[in-house]
Amino acid sequence: MRPGTWAERLHVSERTPQRRFRDETGAGLAEWRRRACVLHAVRLLSTGRPVAEVAADVGYASPGAFSTMFQQLVGAPPREFLNAGRPA
């Protein structure tokens, strides 16, 4: 559900749910969603699923866009991140 829908149902301005979410979590909705996607993606990737499949499962239109977001948050692309945890 988008924030505007929440606001309509609560009879508040559209900014109110956004402000309250940030106050409670310390993150905006978009940032929180990206972090949640990365956490879920790490679980999926650790099972051996391909990056392209995981990207689609967490809502990204392309593996490249997913990899960019992943690298921005984690500091390494998905494959490199997973390989860092495996013994040589």
Secondary structure, DSSP 8 states (H G I E B T S, - for coil): --HHHHHHHHTS-THHHHHHHHHHHSS-HHHHHHHHHHHHHHHHHHTT--HHHHHHHTT-S-HHHHHHHHHHHHSS-HHHHHHHTS--
